[in-house]
Amino acid sequence: MSEAIFPILMSGGGGSRLWPLSRGEAPKQLLRLVGEGTLLQQTALRALDTSLFEPLTVIAGEKQREPLVKQLAEIGAGEATIVLEPMARNTAAAAAVAALLVQAQSPDGLLLLMPADHLIADAEAFRRTVRAAAKTARDGYLTLFGIKPDSPATGYGYIRGGARLRPDAPARAVAAFVEKPDRETAVAYMESGEYLWNSGIFLLPAAAFLAELKAFEPDLLSAAAEALQRATRDRGALRLDPEAFARCRSVAIDYAVMERTEKAAVIPADFSWTDVGSWSALWSIAERDEAENATVGDVLTWATRSSYVRSDGPLVATLGVEDLVVVATKDAVLVARKDHDQDVRKIVDFLHESQAQAKKDRDTVA
Amino acid sequence: MSEAIFPILMSGGGGSRLWPLSRGEAPKQLLRLVGEGTLLQQTALRALDTSLFEPLTVIAGEKQREPLVKQLAEIGAGEATIVLEPMARNTAAAAAVAALLVQAQSPDGLLLLMPADHLIADAEAFRRTVRAAAKTARDGYLTLFGIKPDSPATGYGYIRGGARLRPDAPARAVAAFVEKPDRETAVAYMESGEYLWNSGIFLLPAAAFLAELKAFEPDLLSAAAEALQRATRDRGALRLDPEAFARCRSVAIDYAVMERTEKAAVIPADFSWTDVGSWSALWSIAERDEAENATVGDVLTWATRSSYVRSDGPLVATLGVEDLVVVATKDAVLVARKDHDQDVRKIVDFLHESQAQAKKDRDTVA
């Protein structure tokens, strides 16, 4: 079992930029947004190949449990291990718990960390990249999947690739992590050919990752270990101890480990990828009519161009508009200019603050 | 009683350009859109002054009966005569019925025809204009209320004023009726000072109007007379005979009589007026915030300018948009560019056609 790959599905995110469809109890990974099934189901299906993968583990928020169990059963992944987070603590804590679980089963095991809300159309290409990354991970590298940019995106972090680590594998050392760039910088990155998008997908040797965590985030690691030790079984799921888990620093794996370790590697991914991070991202990958509109549900577009118009409830009619995102549910409607839709999060934050202040029972809306 | 003025409220319109709020069973005159009460209530209140007016008569579609009775009672106009049209037949037929009713009570009576969906803020100024118009109407003129344009509107018909009819009254002969102009023509009309908007409000001597109808539309008049003769009393309302009323040509009073008679006069009105014909018209008269947005209901505007955003149901959030109309009800949402909102009617027509074709029971939506 020295080469065992344990797929870990991270389903902790809220996806607030896809409000009003994506909500606390129905975050975007649990929604049918594009293609067959939900994003979570599509992600799980990519990692069900038993010739390559150990059984699936899903780390998710408490609130998601019911739909999660249902959706896993629908695709024949009902045997997946479910780890419930009593509160959101970002990706470093989830990765720590996962690494501890993997190490307990297989000291030399690798964990494949996959956010549950990414869209990757070509599952076979994804698995080819996993196989290639495994060679690098087995050498002890914390291996990140880098995506070749097909546009100068400003919504992703970038990685500059360094020297090849072995002549027989495509992985490279990480020369630099760079934050989301402005448009001009993104164009330069893309033209240079030296940069890849940081996908947030990782293949990590459990032992090496835990060693780095111990060096950089010892408190986080010990709190995560305690949360796991004191975890309770609940109808087949593992519920992390709330008190201990709450003590984990809420930090992304990138900041906690990847940007600090000497052992970071990046493998160029052989597939097209999007994090479905916004309605405009969804528009860009959706099927569109001759006026460049993507429509879903009971929608009527009139003199409308280049817009994403979706209804999960009322009839929506648009007239004489362009470059808009219009999303309607039974209790909320978003109308945003497509190039402003990263700010949807601000609306959600504002609603949460208003709710907190008013102490009103409006949790269903935001 | 030779000077009796009978106010006639015409509530037959559907107001489809205010979809999705205005529907078959809730046309715009029955909605609270601006100011206190509904447009119908505001119109009725202008004509309840017993020192000037005889009791009110309301001509309305069968479907509107229940809300109409309720709304009239709310403002103390429960004694109004209600005439129910079994089907829509435009304004000439309604005016014919009204003139016959007035003549039966007062052979020299004047009828004041008022569409129920116009907004006139200054009721006292309105009554001043009625008094001034009465002098002209008593001379036998079919007197139309003309509004001094305060913008080069392209959504209204215009009237060119001719010679003064009497030295002691402001009314003029009508030199010409002109159709809705294009922008350039409207600017020229406005600058010339010779043109007035055709408000659709008329003060007519019953006898003279019926004589002209007999000359120009004898079939319409005899069908209207028959519809009234065979009308039935129904819980205090007068229901016109469906078979006879159906035979009335569906034509506006303007085309049927006003543009053909030698007895047309126009009185410059002394009040500001709008027909609330579109959402953008409503925006222009609404109170607006510092970003020029008018909002109604559960609405959140963010980086939004010069827009009308209204909800009668769901939470509506706008982000990074301008010059939009966004109107949401519990089952339908409109998103239109403000300068396209005259075309809302096309959406409603399309929905009606789709419904007719599909023979589906979706009448509640359009």
Interface residues (C-beta under 8 A of the other chain):
Chain A: P20 L300 W302 A303 S311 G313 P314 L315 V316 A317 T318 L319 G320 V321 L324 V326 A328 T329 K330 D331 A332 V333 L334 V335 A336 R337 D339 H340 D341 D343 V344 K346 I347 F350 L351 V365
Chain B: P20 L300 W302 A303 S311 G313 P314 L315 V316 A317 T318 L319 G320 V321 L324 V326 A328 T329 K330 D331 A332 V333 L334 V335 A336 R337 D339 H340 D341 D343 V344 K346 I347 F350 L351 V365
